[in-house]
Amino acid sequence: MKLSSKTLAQDVCNRVAAPLQDTVVDYLSLASVARQAHWAVVGSEFRSFHTYMDELGTELDLLIDDTAERMLAVGVLPVGQVDYVAKHTQVEPLPDTFVQKKDLVVALSERIAAVAMRIRERITVLDDLDAVSADMLIAATAGLEKTLWMLQAENS
């Protein structure tokens, strides 16, 4: 079965789907990093940061689903399986060690900033193709940048 958009031409749908798929991979990768941070954090602020990583994971799950569902709305099946994400991710994994909160904040901030910058580039591509998809990524970027600010405030 093939789904198709009733509001966008098929060639446009395929061009819209590519940056959305890359964004799904970024979000899935960030969610994995947040889960690792959730498990790896140690130190005096363990409990609050552990809980915050749960909240970040929930936010990322919503972004993943919204972006994947936008792909479906334009008639393209998103791919989010582990092997595909591992092969296509640009998000650097965290070390396989326990880490102090202050160091995790730096590591997460770097990764979130890199994802937000890539999404800003994708917005530029989508602006001319599909304002709805571009708008969705604009709102998501605002949320990521708010998260980035909150993380940076943790180490100030």
N, C-alpha and C positions, 0 to 999 in steps of 0.2 A: 504494500500500500504506500502511496506517495501523498503526502500532504502538500498543499500549495497555498500561497497567499492569494487572497481575492482582491488585494489592494495594491500590490507591488508586482512589477514584471518579474518573471523567473530569473533573468540575468541579474537584476538588482537584488533579489533575495539571496542569491549565492554570494554576491559581493558584500552584502550586509552581514551574512552569517559568519564569514571568516573572522572579522574582528570580534564578533560576539563569542565565537568559539575560543579564541585566544584569551578572552576575558574570563570565560568559564574556567579554563585551565589555570589562570592566575588566581582566581578566587579559591578553587579547590586546593591549590598549592599553599596559599596563605592559611586556609583552614587547617591543613595538615601541620603547618608550622605552629599555628596557635595551639593545636592539640599537643604537639611535642613540648611547647613551652609550658603548657598546663601541667604536664607530667614532670618536666625537668627542673622547674623552679624550686629553689631551696633558699633558706635564710629567714631572717626575722619578719619579712613581709610576705611569707609564703601564702598564707590563707587568702589575703585580699587579692593578690595577683593570680592565684589559682582560680579564684572565682571570676576575676576579670577576663581570663582567657576563655572560660566557659561562655561569657557574654559575647566576646569577640567571635567565637565560633558560631554562636547563634546568629549574629549579624551577617557573617559570611555565608552561612547556610541560606539565608534569605536572598542574598545577592546572587548566589549560585542558581537558586531556583528561578528567580525573576529573569535572569539573563538566559538561562536554558529555555524557559518558557517563551521568551521573546523570539529565540531561534525557531521554536516550534511554530510560533505565530506567523513567521515568514516562510514556513514550509521546509525547514532544515532540521534534521535530528541532531541534537548536541551529543558530543562524546565526552563522557566523564569517568570512564573506567581507569583504574589505577595504572595499567600499562600505558595507556595513551597519555595520561597526565604526566607520568614519569618521563616519557620520551619527549614531550613538548614543553615542559615547564622551563621557565626562566627564573623561578624563585629559588634562591639558594637554600638548601636545607640547614637546619640548626645542627650543631655538633651533638653527638650521641653521649652527652655527659650531663651531669647535674650542673645548673647554672644559677648564679645569683640574679635576683630580680633586676638589678641595675644593668647588668650585662644583657639580659634578655630584652629589656626595654630598647637598648641600642640596636640589637640585632633585629628586633621586630620593626622598629622605626625605619631602618634601612630598607627592609623588604617591602613594607607598606608604601614607602615613598617611591620605590622603583616601580611597583605595580601602578600606583596613581599616575606616574609620569607616562607609562605605557598606555594607560587608558586615555589620558589626555590626547595622545597621538591618534588613538582609535576614534575619538570623538571627532577630530578633524576629518578623518576619512568618512565617517558616517554622516556628517553634516550635510553633504551634498547628495547622499543616497537615501537616507531615511531619518527624518527629524525625530521620529518617535524613539528609535533605538539610540540616537545621539543624546536625546533628552534623558533617557533612562541612565545612560552612562555618566552624564553630567551630575545627576542626583547622587549616583553611587560614589562618584569621585568626591563630592562634597562630604559624604559620610566617611570615606576613607581618610580624607584630610582632617576631619574632626577627630577621628581616632588617632591619627598621627600626632595632632596637637596634644591630645590627652596623654598619650604615651610619653611625649617629650616632657610634659609637666611633671610626670612621675619622678624624673631625674633632676629636676631643677632645684 
